Amino acid sequence: MDLATLLSFTFIASLLVMSPGPNGVLIAKTVPTSGRSAGFANVAGFVTAFYVHGALSILGISLILVQSAQAFFVVKMLGAAYLCWIGVKALLDAWKGVPIAQNVAPAKRQRTLTKAFLEGFLTNALNPKVSMFYLAAFPQFISQTHGALGASFTLVFIHSVLNLVWFSAMVLLFARLTGAARNSTFQRWLKGVTGVVFIGFGAKLATLRP
């Protein structure tokens, strides 16, 4: 896998990680009452769940590629449609303005580290969008030759590191980062850039040949 491919995947995964979602909400509810350690336990749960999704996605894609070119075409088009749908939805949010949750209710009870880890894990393990992202992204970033398995897990590793860095920063600098993330102008620009990029990658995936 060449450097350009790695940088392209890192860019699109970074946009996905930075976009407001359930992970940020969970941290916003955990840190105020349970502290930084519980927040980091949330993040550890996020990362663990990414590897579960990644392994399942890689296995599924491998089986599909072995089965038939027709099956690969179906998955490819579904993945392209999914990426374009994310892009269109992001552009619509940018156009209308993203609703800002000014007051995220903190947790009523202090979490143990184990409970915080499980909450982070389940938040992502039960989120089908993570697997859909991998299923949509892998075919266009991975060469279908030898070394595809290692390359796939490299992308999962990059995605997990991006999540680790971003959400660890949210834990450490919670008040400052959440203030920026709730800024309407910031969110509209982020959604607009995300929309354009995802539509572009969806179009690229639609024209990919196995």
C-alpha positions as CSV (number, residue, x, y, z in Angstrom):
1,M,0.0,0.0,0.0
2,D,1.5,3.3,-1.1
3,L,1.7,6.5,0.9
4,A,-0.9,8.3,-1.2
5,T,-3.5,5.6,-0.4
6,L,-2.7,5.8,3.3
7,L,-3.0,9.6,3.3
8,S,-6.3,9.5,1.4
9,F,-7.8,7.0,3.9
10,T,-6.4,9.0,6.8
11,F,-8.1,12.1,5.5
12,I,-11.5,10.6,4.9
13,A,-11.4,8.7,8.2
14,S,-10.4,11.9,10.1
15,L,-13.5,13.7,8.8
16,L,-15.7,10.8,9.9
17,V,-14.1,10.7,13.4
18,M,-14.3,14.5,13.9
19,S,-18.0,14.7,12.8
20,P,-20.3,15.0,15.8
21,G,-21.7,11.6,16.8
22,P,-22.5,9.2,19.7
23,N,-18.9,8.9,20.8
24,G,-18.6,12.5,21.6
25,V,-21.9,12.5,23.4
26,L,-20.9,9.6,25.5
27,I,-17.7,11.3,26.6
28,A,-19.6,14.5,27.3
29,K,-21.8,12.5,29.7
30,T,-19.0,10.5,31.3
31,V,-16.2,13.0,32.1
32,P,-18.1,15.6,34.1
33,T,-19.2,13.0,36.8
34,S,-16.8,10.1,36.4
35,G,-13.5,11.8,35.6
36,R,-10.8,11.5,33.0
37,S,-10.1,7.8,33.8
38,A,-13.6,6.8,32.9
39,G,-13.4,8.9,29.7
40,F,-10.2,7.1,28.7
41,A,-12.0,3.8,29.4
42,N,-14.7,4.9,27.0
43,V,-12.1,5.6,24.4
44,A,-10.5,2.1,25.0
45,G,-14.0,0.6,24.3
46,F,-14.3,2.6,21.1
47,V,-11.0,1.3,19.8
48,T,-11.7,-2.4,20.8
49,A,-15.0,-2.2,18.9
50,F,-13.3,-0.9,15.7
51,Y,-11.2,-4.0,15.6
52,V,-14.2,-6.3,16.0
53,H,-16.0,-4.4,13.1
54,G,-12.8,-4.4,11.0
55,A,-12.3,-8.2,11.4
56,L,-15.9,-8.9,10.5
57,S,-15.8,-6.6,7.5
58,I,-12.5,-8.0,6.2
59,L,-13.8,-11.6,6.5
60,G,-17.0,-10.6,4.7
61,I,-15.3,-8.9,1.9
62,S,-12.8,-11.8,1.5
63,L,-15.7,-14.2,1.2
64,I,-17.5,-12.0,-1.3
65,L,-14.4,-11.6,-3.5
66,V,-13.9,-15.4,-3.6
67,Q,-17.5,-16.1,-4.4
68,S,-18.1,-14.0,-7.6
69,A,-17.4,-10.8,-9.5
70,Q,-21.2,-10.2,-9.5
71,A,-21.3,-10.2,-5.7
72,F,-18.3,-7.9,-5.6
73,F,-20.2,-5.5,-8.0
74,V,-23.2,-5.5,-5.7
75,V,-21.2,-4.7,-2.6
76,K,-19.2,-2.1,-4.5
77,M,-22.3,-0.3,-5.6
78,L,-23.9,-0.5,-2.2
79,G,-20.8,0.9,-0.7
80,A,-20.7,3.7,-3.2
81,A,-24.3,4.5,-2.5
82,Y,-23.6,4.6,1.2
83,L,-20.7,6.9,0.9
84,C,-22.7,9.3,-1.3
85,W,-25.6,9.1,1.1
86,I,-23.3,10.2,3.9
87,G,-22.0,13.0,1.7
88,V,-25.5,14.2,0.7
89,K,-26.7,14.1,4.3
90,A,-23.7,16.1,5.4
91,L,-24.2,18.7,2.7
92,L,-27.9,19.0,3.7
93,D,-26.9,19.5,7.3
94,A,-24.4,22.1,6.3
95,W,-27.0,23.9,4.2
96,K,-29.7,23.9,6.9
97,G,-27.4,24.3,9.9
98,V,-26.5,21.6,12.3
99,P,-28.7,21.5,15.5
100,I,-26.5,22.2,18.5
101,A,-27.0,20.3,21.7
102,Q,-26.2,23.0,24.1
103,N,-26.8,21.0,27.3
104,V,-25.7,17.4,27.3
105,A,-27.0,15.9,30.5
106,P,-24.2,14.3,32.5
107,A,-24.3,10.9,33.9
108,K,-26.4,10.5,37.1
109,R,-24.1,8.0,38.6
110,Q,-20.3,7.7,38.7
111,R,-19.1,5.0,36.4
112,T,-16.6,2.3,37.2
113,L,-13.8,1.9,34.6
114,T,-15.2,-1.5,33.5
115,K,-18.7,0.0,33.0
116,A,-17.2,3.0,31.1
117,F,-15.2,0.6,28.9
118,L,-18.3,-1.5,28.1
119,E,-20.4,1.6,27.3
120,G,-17.7,2.7,24.9
121,F,-17.5,-0.7,23.4
122,L,-21.2,-1.2,22.9
123,T,-21.7,2.3,21.6
124,N,-19.5,1.3,18.6
125,A,-20.1,-2.5,18.5
126,L,-23.8,-2.0,18.0
127,N,-23.4,0.8,15.5
128,P,-23.7,-0.7,12.0
129,K,-22.4,2.5,10.4
130,V,-18.8,1.5,11.5
131,S,-19.0,-1.8,9.6
132,M,-20.7,-0.1,6.6
133,F,-17.8,2.4,6.5
134,Y,-15.3,-0.4,6.3
135,L,-17.3,-2.3,3.7
136,A,-17.6,0.8,1.6
137,A,-14.0,2.0,2.0
138,F,-11.9,-1.2,1.9
139,P,-12.5,-2.1,-1.8
140,Q,-11.2,1.2,-3.1
141,F,-8.2,1.5,-0.7
142,I,-6.9,-2.1,-0.8
143,S,-5.3,-3.9,-3.7
144,Q,-7.0,-7.3,-4.3
145,T,-3.7,-9.1,-4.5
146,H,-1.4,-10.6,-1.9
147,G,-1.1,-8.6,1.3
148,A,-4.7,-7.5,1.3
149,L,-5.3,-8.8,4.8
150,G,-2.4,-6.9,6.2
151,A,-3.4,-3.8,4.4
152,S,-7.0,-4.1,5.7
153,F,-5.8,-4.2,9.3
154,T,-3.5,-1.3,8.6
155,L,-6.5,0.8,7.7
156,V,-8.4,-0.4,10.8
157,F,-5.3,0.5,12.9
158,I,-5.2,4.0,11.4
159,H,-8.9,4.5,12.0
160,S,-8.5,3.4,15.6
161,V,-5.5,5.6,16.2
162,L,-7.4,8.6,14.9
163,N,-10.2,7.9,17.3
164,L,-7.8,7.4,20.2
165,V,-6.1,10.7,19.5
166,W,-9.2,12.8,18.9
167,F,-11.3,11.5,21.8
168,S,-8.4,11.4,24.2
169,A,-8.0,15.1,23.4
170,M,-11.7,15.6,24.1
171,V,-11.2,14.0,27.5
172,L,-8.1,16.1,28.3
173,L,-9.4,19.4,27.0
174,F,-13.1,18.7,27.4
175,A,-14.5,22.2,28.0
176,R,-12.4,23.9,25.2
177,L,-13.0,21.3,22.6
178,T,-16.7,20.9,23.2
179,G,-17.1,24.6,22.9
180,A,-15.4,24.6,19.5
181,A,-17.4,21.5,18.4
182,R,-20.7,23.2,19.3
183,N,-19.9,26.3,17.3
184,S,-22.4,26.5,14.5
185,T,-20.1,27.9,11.9
186,F,-17.4,25.2,12.7
187,Q,-20.0,22.4,12.3
188,R,-21.4,23.7,9.1
189,W,-17.9,24.0,7.5
190,L,-17.0,20.5,8.7
191,K,-20.2,19.0,7.4
192,G,-19.7,20.8,4.0
193,V,-16.2,19.5,3.6
194,T,-17.2,16.0,4.7
195,G,-20.1,15.9,2.2
196,V,-18.0,16.9,-0.8
197,V,-15.2,14.4,0.2
198,F,-17.6,11.4,0.8
199,I,-19.5,12.0,-2.5
200,G,-16.1,12.1,-4.3
201,F,-15.0,8.8,-2.8
202,G,-18.4,7.3,-3.5
203,A,-18.1,8.2,-7.1
204,K,-14.6,6.8,-7.2
205,L,-15.8,3.5,-5.6
206,A,-18.6,3.2,-8.2
207,T,-16.1,3.2,-11.0
208,L,-13.6,0.8,-9.3
209,R,-13.0,-2.5,-11.2
210,P,-12.2,-5.7,-9.3
